[in-house]
Amino acid sequence: MPTSSAPVPYLLFFRDGGPEALKHLSPEERQQLLTLWNGWYGGLLADGKAIEGQPLELETRLVSGTGGSRVVDGPFAEAKEAIGGYVKLMVSGLDEATAIAQRHPGLAYGLIIEIRSMAVQCELGVKAKLNRAAAVAGA
């Protein structure tokens, strides 16, 4: 885990039941949640804490086996545990990422947020290219 004072990348993964988790809300309640969610994200962008974020579609494909010989299409029954979207942060560390996640308005509706630091290097030696926005934010 990084210990420097320079901002480090963290990902917030949003886990919930997908569209079913919010189906009990009225259209007005959905709009209110959308407004709150966009305000939360917009504030992170304005503060330079969020680098990017996006919801994910339900369509899923799993590839496994030697040479990718096994391909299975979803969504799957266990999709309620699937990642529904993400936000990439540049923050001082896990505590700041946690505080940001704790302010998310979706938590009141059953949203679960997984917080993961991004590895500085891969144990296999695979080299990742840091995107320009993250490089500028970290400078």
N, C-alpha and C positions, 0 to 999 in steps of 0.2 A: 504494500500500500504506500503511495507516495506521501512524503512527509514535508516537502518543500512548501514555501509560502506562495509559489506560483500557482495559478489556477490549474486544476487537474480535471480531466473528463470523467463524467459519471453519466450513466443512462438510467432514466426512470422508465420502467416497463409497466404499462397499465394492464392489469389482469382483472377481468370481470366476466360476467355472463353474456357479454355481447348485447345485442338488441333486446334479448329477453329480460335482462336485468333492469331495463328502464321502461318496459312495456306497461307497467302499472301507473306511470306518470301521465298526467294530462298533457295535451299539447302546450299549454301555458307553462307547466312545470318543466317540460323538456326545454322550452325556449329559455326559461330562467336559468337552468343548469348550463345550457350552451353559452349564455351570456357570461355567467360566472367563470366557466372553464376558459373561455376566450380571454377574459380579463386577467385570470391567473397567468396564462401563457404570455399574453401581451406584456404584462408587467415584467416577466422574466426576460423577454426579448429587450425591452426598454432598458433594463438594468444590466444588460450584457451577460446574463447568467445562462440563458438558453441559446444554443447554437442552432438547433433544428428540432423539429418534432413533427410527427405525422401519425394519423390513425392508420390501421392496417385493415385490409379487406378480410372477410371470413374465408374466402377461397384459400385452400391450403394444399400443398403437395409435399409429401415426405419422400426423400430419396435415400436409399440405404443399400447395403450389399456391395460386393466387389464390382467396381465399374458402374455403380448406380443401377444394378440389375433389378432392384425392387423399387417400384414407384406406386405410391398410394395417394389418391386424391381425397380431400376433405371438403367441407368442414367435418369434424369428428364429434362424437357424442360428448367427449370430455372438453369441448371447446370453451366451456366456462372457465377453465384454467388457462386458456390460451392467451397469448399477448395480443391485446387489441390496439396497441399503439405505443409510442415512445416519445420521450423528450431527451435530447442530449444537452447536458449542462457542462459549464466550465465553472467550477467552484473551488473553495479552499479545501474541501475534504468531505468525508462521510457525514459529519454533523451538519454542515450547511446543506448538503443534498437532502438529508433527512428533514430538516426544518422546512425546506421548500416543498417536499412531498407532503408534509403534515398540513400545509395550507391548501391542498388541492380540494376544491369543492365537491368532487365526485366521491370522496371518502364517505360522505354522509349518505350516499346511495349504494354502498356496498363495493365501491372500487377498491381494489388492492393494488398497491404500488410496490414493485420490486426495485430496489436500488442496487446498482452494480457499478463498481469502478471499472474503468477500461484499463487493460493491462498495458504497461509501458513497453513490454516486449513479450513475444510469444515463446513459450517453453520449447516449441519445435523450431524456433528460429525464423518463422515466417515474418516478413517485414510488412508492416502496414504503412500506408501513406496517410499522413495527417492532412486533413482537408484544410484549405486556406483559411476558412473562418476560424477554425480551432487554433491554427498557428498564430493568427493575428491576435486572438483573444488571449493566448498564452504568452505573448511577447511583452 
